[in-house]
Amino acid sequence: MTRMISRLWHSSTQRVMTLGGVGMALALGADVLIARRLGFTATTDALLIALMLPRLSGTVGRDATKFSLMTVFIQVQKEQGDDAFSDLGARVLNLFLVIGLVLTCAGLLLAGPVVSIIGWGLDPVDRAMSATLLRLAVGIATFALGSAVLEVMLNSHKHFTITAIRNAVTPIVVIVTTLATWNHQDAPYFIAGAFTAGYGLYFLLLIIHTKRRLRFGPDPRRLPGRETFNKLRGTVGYPLAGFGVRQSARVVERIIASLGPDGSVAAYYYAYRLLAAIQNLVGVSVALTGQPRLTEHDLAGERSRFVAALRRRVGVILLISIPAAALLMLLSKPIIGLLYGRGGLDQQSLSASASVLFVLGPAAVFYCLTPVLNAALYAQKRYGAVLYNMCLAAGSNVLLAFVLFNWLGLTGVAWAASSAAVLSVMNLLWLLSRSTRPPAHITTP
């Protein structure tokens, strides 16, 4: 145990977790400021619903590429050299930027109908506000998808530091904007624009860093062709579909929450954000820094070393996530009260948020294990298995959320998310056991 802690502390995982922790703290600070400025109100619900799809597109693009596409970049660089690596990076970057621009234009034109669907429970006035906020935030999609490709290029060369500050850049911009417009009646609109500005600033920083570290710069002339699409069809296509389906469950959760009293979306969101912060800080950090090593073992056919590396990372996850899960569950009320219990916020909403966090707390272990187990499947290029597992998790999540919300309210949605996480991890372990099991020894008489 002591040896494991020592190795963790002096590893790249520790650096990524430290920087990620700073980013998570800043993101939490931004959430706290927004909650105290706007309260758990219909206005907050309108803002969170407006931010949902732009941030969702970035999350899906980033999660679908950061592990699966990394395997391709590592293989291309090892087998074909730096020029092929840069060429593929430029073509994939242009493809993702075009997709982001299409999504941005669609959001600008269709903001009203989109909000009417995902903000089903909002009244007409709040829906109109949310549509305007969506138009201000929809640029997130372009910057986030472009950033996803640059992050993978840097991570494939083990330049983890710059990508680890992703969670810090946007919150800093949002915090400054929230404080600067604290007494302004149009503060929600400034906050929505600040999110777009933060994502744009991070994209600019990545461009500068890839130029310095990889001697890589965007090239509009390198358009994706048939060869590029053939490389991405299975590599990114399956994970993109999988994360799209999985993240759609998050959208459905907030649609269901919007059917509750005013502030229900905010009450669920702020509790879930704490769980997501631990997943990003622990699970994603361990998975991200371990992905290159797992890929190298798989490419070399070193099954025993692959299994040993995976077990070490699972051990690190359990070492950190079990105490964190216990704290979230046992201290749910003090945590919610400390973070959001000032400024005259509605006590009923605070109590509901604490109840949600109590239910979600134990699920932190499974949420942290999921990225590491997914990374192992990505290293083996088993993208279809990732898609299958995510569809299974999303389907069970949505089904249980609809059923349990009518019975338990917001905590029912939390029970659905927790149950789906447990099912997902169990299925991932079964899928990995099929490919990592030692071959049977054949004996001859």
TORROGU-941344 format. One record per residue (C-alpha): residue number from 1; x, y, z. Coordinates in steps of 0.25 Angstrom, whole numbers, plus 5000, padded with zeros to 4 digits. Example, Ala and Ser with C-alpha at 12.3 -4.5 7.8 and 13.67 -1.06 7.14 Angstrom:
// residues 2
{1; {5049; 4982; 5031}}
{2; {5055; 4996; 5029}}
This chain:
// residues 445
{1; {5000; 5000; 5000}}
{2; {5011; 5010; 5004}}
{3; {5019; 5006; 4991}}
{4; {5006; 5009; 4983}}
{5; {5004; 5023; 4989}}
{6; {5019; 5026; 4987}}
{7; {5018; 5023; 4972}}
{8; {5006; 5030; 4970}}
{9; {5011; 5043; 4977}}
{10; {5023; 5043; 4968}}
{11; {5016; 5039; 4955}}
{12; {5010; 5047; 4943}}
{13; {4996; 5043; 4949}}
{14; {4999; 5051; 4962}}
{15; {5002; 5063; 4954}}
{16; {4990; 5062; 4945}}
{17; {4981; 5059; 4958}}
{18; {4988; 5071; 4965}}
{19; {4985; 5081; 4953}}
{20; {4971; 5074; 4951}}
{21; {4968; 5077; 4965}}
{22; {4971; 5091; 4964}}
{23; {4962; 5092; 4952}}
{24; {4951; 5084; 4959}}
{25; {4952; 5094; 4971}}
{26; {4951; 5106; 4962}}
{27; {4939; 5099; 4954}}
{28; {4932; 5097; 4968}}
{29; {4935; 5111; 4971}}
{30; {4928; 5116; 4959}}
{31; {4916; 5107; 4962}}
{32; {4916; 5113; 4976}}
{33; {4916; 5127; 4971}}
{34; {4905; 5125; 4961}}
{35; {4897; 5118; 4971}}
{36; {4898; 5129; 4981}}
{37; {4896; 5139; 4970}}
{38; {4884; 5133; 4964}}
{39; {4879; 5123; 4975}}
{40; {4872; 5110; 4972}}
{41; {4862; 5117; 4963}}
{42; {4855; 5116; 4950}}
{43; {4866; 5126; 4944}}
{44; {4877; 5116; 4949}}
{45; {4869; 5105; 4942}}
{46; {4868; 5113; 4929}}
{47; {4883; 5115; 4929}}
{48; {4887; 5101; 4932}}
{49; {4877; 5096; 4921}}
{50; {4883; 5106; 4911}}
{51; {4897; 5101; 4915}}
{52; {4894; 5086; 4914}}
{53; {4895; 5083; 4899}}
{54; {4907; 5092; 4896}}
{55; {4915; 5086; 4907}}
{56; {4909; 5072; 4904}}
{57; {4914; 5073; 4890}}
{58; {4928; 5076; 4895}}
{59; {4928; 5065; 4906}}
{60; {4923; 5055; 4895}}
{61; {4934; 5059; 4885}}
{62; {4945; 5059; 4896}}
{63; {4941; 5046; 4903}}
{64; {4940; 5039; 4889}}
{65; {4953; 5043; 4885}}
{66; {4963; 5044; 4896}}
{67; {4964; 5029; 4898}}
{68; {4960; 5023; 4885}}
{69; {4967; 5033; 4876}}
{70; {4980; 5033; 4884}}
{71; {4982; 5019; 4880}}
{72; {4981; 5023; 4865}}
{73; {4991; 5034; 4867}}
{74; {5001; 5026; 4875}}
{75; {5001; 5015; 4864}}
{76; {5002; 5025; 4853}}
{77; {5014; 5032; 4859}}
{78; {5021; 5019; 4862}}
{79; {5019; 5012; 4849}}
{80; {5019; 5024; 4839}}
{81; {5026; 5036; 4846}}
{82; {5024; 5050; 4850}}
{83; {5019; 5055; 4837}}
{84; {5008; 5045; 4836}}
{85; {5004; 5048; 4850}}
{86; {5003; 5063; 4847}}
{87; {4996; 5061; 4834}}
{88; {4985; 5052; 4841}}
{89; {4984; 5062; 4852}}
{90; {4981; 5074; 4843}}
{91; {4971; 5066; 4835}}
{92; {4964; 5061; 4848}}
{93; {4964; 5075; 4854}}
{94; {4958; 5081; 4841}}
{95; {4947; 5071; 4841}}
{96; {4943; 5073; 4856}}
{97; {4944; 5089; 4854}}
{98; {4934; 5087; 4842}}
{99; {4925; 5079; 4851}}
{100; {4925; 5089; 4862}}
{101; {4922; 5100; 4853}}
{102; {4910; 5092; 4847}}
{103; {4905; 5090; 4862}}
{104; {4907; 5105; 4865}}
{105; {4899; 5109; 4853}}
{106; {4888; 5099; 4856}}
{107; {4888; 5104; 4871}}
{108; {4886; 5119; 4867}}
{109; {4875; 5115; 4857}}
{110; {4867; 5105; 4865}}
{111; {4870; 5110; 4880}}
{112; {4855; 5112; 4882}}
{113; {4850; 5098; 4878}}
{114; {4862; 5091; 4885}}
{115; {4859; 5098; 4898}}
{116; {4844; 5094; 4897}}
{117; {4848; 5080; 4897}}
{118; {4860; 5079; 4907}}
{119; {4853; 5090; 4916}}
{120; {4840; 5083; 4915}}
{121; {4836; 5087; 4930}}
{122; {4839; 5101; 4929}}
{123; {4829; 5112; 4927}}
{124; {4828; 5120; 4914}}
{125; {4836; 5132; 4920}}
{126; {4847; 5124; 4925}}
{127; {4848; 5116; 4912}}
{128; {4849; 5129; 4904}}
{129; {4861; 5133; 4913}}
{130; {4867; 5119; 4912}}
{131; {4867; 5120; 4897}}
{132; {4874; 5134; 4897}}
{133; {4884; 5128; 4907}}
{134; {4886; 5116; 4898}}
{135; {4890; 5125; 4886}}
{136; {4900; 5132; 4894}}
{137; {4906; 5119; 4899}}
{138; {4905; 5110; 4886}}
{139; {4919; 5114; 4881}}
{140; {4924; 5105; 4892}}
{141; {4922; 5093; 4882}}
{142; {4932; 5098; 4872}}
{143; {4943; 5101; 4882}}
{144; {4941; 5089; 4890}}
{145; {4942; 5079; 4878}}
{146; {4954; 5086; 4873}}
{147; {4961; 5085; 4886}}
{148; {4957; 5070; 4887}}
{149; {4966; 5067; 4875}}
{150; {4978; 5076; 4880}}
{151; {4977; 5069; 4894}}
{152; {4978; 5055; 4888}}
{153; {4990; 5059; 4880}}
{154; {4997; 5065; 4892}}
{155; {4993; 5053; 4901}}
{156; {4998; 5043; 4891}}
{157; {5012; 5049; 4893}}
{158; {5010; 5049; 4908}}
{159; {5009; 5064; 4909}}
{160; {4998; 5064; 4920}}
{161; {5001; 5077; 4927}}
{162; {4994; 5086; 4918}}
{163; {4982; 5078; 4916}}
{164; {4980; 5076; 4931}}
{165; {4977; 5091; 4932}}
{166; {4965; 5090; 4923}}
{167; {4956; 5090; 4936}}
{168; {4962; 5102; 4941}}
{169; {4962; 5112; 4929}}
{170; {4947; 5113; 4927}}
{171; {4943; 5114; 4942}}
{172; {4953; 5126; 4943}}
{173; {4946; 5133; 4932}}
{174; {4933; 5130; 4938}}
{175; {4937; 5134; 4952}}
{176; {4942; 5147; 4948}}
{177; {4930; 5150; 4939}}
{178; {4920; 5146; 4951}}
{179; {4927; 5155; 4961}}
{180; {4928; 5167; 4951}}
{181; {4913; 5166; 4948}}
{182; {4908; 5162; 4962}}
{183; {4898; 5174; 4963}}
{184; {4895; 5174; 4948}}
{185; {4881; 5170; 4944}}
{186; {4886; 5163; 4932}}
{187; {4896; 5155; 4939}}
{188; {4891; 5141; 4934}}
{189; {4894; 5146; 4919}}
{190; {4908; 5150; 4923}}
{191; {4910; 5137; 4930}}
{192; {4906; 5129; 4917}}
{193; {4915; 5137; 4909}}
{194; {4926; 5135; 4919}}
{195; {4925; 5120; 4917}}
{196; {4927; 5122; 4902}}
{197; {4939; 5131; 4904}}
{198; {4946; 5121; 4913}}
{199; {4945; 5110; 4904}}
{200; {4950; 5119; 4893}}
{201; {4962; 5123; 4901}}
{202; {4966; 5109; 4904}}
{203; {4965; 5105; 4890}}
{204; {4975; 5117; 4887}}
{205; {4984; 5112; 4898}}
{206; {4984; 5098; 4892}}
{207; {4988; 5103; 4878}}
{208; {5000; 5111; 4884}}
{209; {5004; 5099; 4892}}
{210; {5003; 5089; 4880}}
{211; {5012; 5099; 4872}}
{212; {5022; 5099; 4882}}
{213; {5023; 5084; 4887}}
{214; {5019; 5077; 4874}}
{215; {5023; 5087; 4863}}
{216; {5008; 5085; 4859}}
{217; {4999; 5096; 4853}}
{218; {4985; 5096; 4848}}
{219; {4985; 5095; 4832}}
{220; {4971; 5098; 4826}}
{221; {4976; 5092; 4813}}
{222; {4977; 5078; 4818}}
{223; {4963; 5073; 4817}}
{224; {4959; 5060; 4822}}
{225; {4958; 5050; 4811}}
{226; {4954; 5035; 4809}}
{227; {4966; 5030; 4816}}
{228; {4963; 5039; 4828}}
{229; {4949; 5034; 4829}}
{230; {4953; 5020; 4828}}
{231; {4963; 5022; 4840}}
{232; {4952; 5029; 4848}}
{233; {4940; 5020; 4844}}
{234; {4942; 5010; 4855}}
{235; {4952; 5017; 4864}}
{236; {4943; 5029; 4866}}
{237; {4930; 5025; 4861}}
{238; {4926; 5015; 4871}}
{239; {4931; 5023; 4883}}
{240; {4924; 5035; 4878}}
{241; {4911; 5028; 4876}}
{242; {4913; 5022; 4890}}
{243; {4916; 5034; 4897}}
{244; {4905; 5041; 4890}}
{245; {4895; 5031; 4895}}
{246; {4902; 5031; 4909}}
{247; {4901; 5046; 4910}}
{248; {4887; 5046; 4905}}
{249; {4883; 5040; 4918}}
{250; {4889; 5053; 4925}}
{251; {4879; 5061; 4917}}
{252; {4867; 5052; 4920}}
{253; {4871; 5053; 4935}}
{254; {4870; 5068; 4934}}
{255; {4857; 5068; 4926}}
{256; {4851; 5059; 4937}}
{257; {4856; 5068; 4948}}
{258; {4850; 5080; 4940}}
{259; {4836; 5074; 4943}}
{260; {4838; 5076; 4958}}
{261; {4837; 5089; 4966}}
{262; {4845; 5102; 4962}}
{263; {4860; 5099; 4965}}
{264; {4859; 5084; 4963}}
{265; {4869; 5084; 4951}}
{266; {4879; 5092; 4959}}
{267; {4877; 5084; 4972}}
{268; {4880; 5071; 4964}}
{269; {4891; 5078; 4955}}
{270; {4899; 5083; 4967}}
{271; {4899; 5070; 4974}}
{272; {4903; 5062; 4961}}
{273; {4914; 5072; 4959}}
{274; {4921; 5067; 4971}}
{275; {4921; 5053; 4967}}
{276; {4926; 5057; 4953}}
{277; {4937; 5065; 4959}}
{278; {4942; 5053; 4966}}
{279; {4941; 5044; 4954}}
{280; {4949; 5054; 4945}}
{281; {4959; 5056; 4956}}
{282; {4962; 5042; 4960}}
{283; {4956; 5033; 4949}}
{284; {4959; 5041; 4936}}
{285; {4973; 5045; 4942}}
{286; {4977; 5030; 4944}}
{287; {4971; 5026; 4931}}
{288; {4977; 5037; 4923}}
{289; {4992; 5035; 4928}}
{290; {4991; 5020; 4927}}
{291; {4985; 5019; 4913}}
{292; {4998; 5020; 4905}}
{293; {5004; 5009; 4913}}
{294; {4992; 5000; 4912}}
{295; {4993; 5003; 4897}}
{296; {5007; 5000; 4896}}
{297; {5006; 4986; 4903}}
{298; {4994; 4982; 4894}}
{299; {5002; 4986; 4881}}
{300; {5013; 4978; 4886}}
{301; {5004; 4966; 4890}}
{302; {5009; 4966; 4904}}
{303; {4996; 4961; 4911}}
{304; {5002; 4959; 4925}}
{305; {5008; 4973; 4925}}
{306; {4995; 4979; 4920}}
{307; {4987; 4972; 4931}}
{308; {4997; 4976; 4942}}
{309; {4996; 4990; 4938}}
{310; {4981; 4990; 4938}}
{311; {4981; 4984; 4952}}
{312; {4990; 4995; 4957}}
{313; {4981; 5005; 4952}}
{314; {4969; 4999; 4957}}
{315; {4976; 4998; 4971}}
{316; {4979; 5013; 4971}}
{317; {4964; 5016; 4967}}
{318; {4959; 5008; 4979}}
{319; {4969; 5014; 4988}}
{320; {4965; 5028; 4986}}
{321; {4950; 5026; 4982}}
{322; {4945; 5018; 4993}}
{323; {4948; 5028; 5004}}
{324; {4943; 5039; 4995}}
{325; {4930; 5032; 4993}}
{326; {4928; 5030; 5008}}
{327; {4930; 5045; 5010}}
{328; {4920; 5049; 5000}}
{329; {4910; 5040; 5006}}
{330; {4912; 5042; 5020}}
{331; {4914; 5057; 5019}}
{332; {4904; 5060; 5008}}
{333; {4896; 5070; 5016}}
{334; {4909; 5078; 5022}}
{335; {4915; 5078; 5008}}
{336; {4903; 5084; 5001}}
{337; {4900; 5093; 5013}}
{338; {4914; 5098; 5013}}
{339; {4915; 5101; 4998}}
{340; {4901; 5106; 4995}}
{341; {4894; 5108; 5008}}
{342; {4897; 5123; 5008}}
{343; {4891; 5135; 5002}}
{344; {4876; 5132; 5005}}
{345; {4875; 5120; 4996}}
{346; {4862; 5111; 4997}}
{347; {4864; 5101; 5008}}
{348; {4855; 5091; 5002}}
{349; {4864; 5091; 4989}}
{350; {4876; 5090; 4998}}
{351; {4870; 5078; 5005}}
{352; {4867; 5071; 4992}}
{353; {4881; 5073; 4986}}
{354; {4887; 5067; 4999}}
{355; {4878; 5055; 4998}}
{356; {4882; 5053; 4983}}
{357; {4897; 5054; 4987}}
{358; {4894; 5044; 4998}}
{359; {4889; 5034; 4988}}
{360; {4900; 5037; 4978}}
{361; {4911; 5036; 4988}}
{362; {4914; 5021; 4987}}
{363; {4913; 5022; 4972}}
{364; {4926; 5030; 4972}}
{365; {4934; 5017; 4972}}
{366; {4927; 5012; 4960}}
{367; {4928; 5025; 4953}}
{368; {4943; 5025; 4955}}
{369; {4945; 5011; 4950}}
{370; {4938; 5013; 4937}}
{371; {4948; 5022; 4930}}
{372; {4959; 5012; 4934}}
{373; {4952; 5000; 4929}}
{374; {4948; 5007; 4916}}
{375; {4962; 5011; 4914}}
{376; {4966; 4997; 4914}}
{377; {4956; 4993; 4903}}
{378; {4961; 5005; 4895}}
{379; {4975; 5000; 4896}}
{380; {4970; 4987; 4890}}
{381; {4962; 4994; 4879}}
{382; {4949; 4988; 4884}}
{383; {4941; 5000; 4881}}
{384; {4928; 4992; 4878}}
{385; {4929; 4987; 4892}}
{386; {4930; 5001; 4898}}
{387; {4917; 5005; 4889}}
{388; {4910; 4992; 4894}}
{389; {4913; 4995; 4909}}
{390; {4909; 5010; 4908}}
{391; {4896; 5007; 4901}}
{392; {4893; 4997; 4912}}
{393; {4896; 5007; 4923}}
{394; {4888; 5018; 4916}}
{395; {4876; 5010; 4914}}
{396; {4875; 5005; 4928}}
{397; {4878; 5019; 4933}}
{398; {4867; 5025; 4925}}
{399; {4857; 5014; 4928}}
{400; {4859; 5014; 4943}}
{401; {4859; 5029; 4944}}
{402; {4845; 5030; 4938}}
{403; {4840; 5019; 4947}}
{404; {4847; 5024; 4960}}
{405; {4844; 5039; 4958}}
{406; {4829; 5036; 4959}}
{407; {4832; 5028; 4972}}
{408; {4843; 5036; 4979}}
{409; {4845; 5049; 4972}}
{410; {4859; 5054; 4970}}
{411; {4865; 5044; 4978}}
{412; {4859; 5034; 4969}}
{413; {4867; 5040; 4957}}
{414; {4879; 5038; 4966}}
{415; {4876; 5024; 4969}}
{416; {4875; 5021; 4954}}
{417; {4888; 5027; 4951}}
{418; {4895; 5020; 4962}}
{419; {4889; 5006; 4958}}
{420; {4893; 5009; 4943}}
{421; {4907; 5011; 4948}}
{422; {4908; 4998; 4955}}
{423; {4902; 4991; 4944}}
{424; {4912; 4997; 4934}}
{425; {4925; 4993; 4943}}
{426; {4920; 4979; 4944}}
{427; {4918; 4978; 4929}}
{428; {4932; 4984; 4926}}
{429; {4939; 4974; 4936}}
{430; {4932; 4963; 4928}}
{431; {4936; 4968; 4915}}
{432; {4950; 4970; 4919}}
{433; {4951; 4956; 4925}}
{434; {4948; 4950; 4912}}
{435; {4960; 4957; 4905}}
{436; {4970; 4957; 4917}}
{437; {4968; 4942; 4921}}
{438; {4980; 4934; 4919}}
{439; {4979; 4924; 4907}}
{440; {4976; 4910; 4912}}
{441; {4988; 4901; 4912}}
{442; {4986; 4889; 4902}}
{443; {4992; 4876; 4907}}
{444; {4995; 4864; 4899}}
{445; {4996; 4850; 4903}}
